Amino acid sequence: MINRFDNFIFDLDGTLVNSSKEVLLCFDKAFQKANYPIDYARLNTNVIGPPLYDIVKLIAPELKDDVKINEIIKYYEELYDYDDNDISSTYDGVIDLLNSLKYEGKKLYIATYKPITPTMRILNKFKLNMFDDIYT
């Protein structure tokens, strides 16, 4: 079946890379940096996926101050975008699959909602330089 296709489009988070621990760690640090206490029971993988504003509201539903929410988002982005100690990981078999597809002459693409800076940081970290184009 794979031989029928020449082009493959992958999402990054949750498909190639498990970044959930890194995302939660950076949100934890962002809330701490903003001096806003949270209920750690709410800081779990169930909050990952929506836009950052919505994630902050899921972690701290009582928080109504948009200035504070935007401060937390700013801290999160600063932490996540440039974290040299990222604890994300690739899923088992992902690198072998991508290398195999590339070896077979397939075109590989990434389409992600993640901004370009952390996308490139993650791709470089895992030496995933086999993509023909990246859409963020």
Salt bridges, closest charged atoms under 4 A:
ASP6 OD1 - LYS106 NZ 3.99
ASP13 OD2 - LYS114 NZ 2.73
GLU71 OE1 - LYS68 NZ 3.06
GLU78 OE1 - LYS33 NZ 3.73
GLU78 OE2 - LYS74 NZ 3.50
ASP86 OD2 - ARG121 NH1 2.55
ASP132 OD2 - LYS102 NZ 2.75
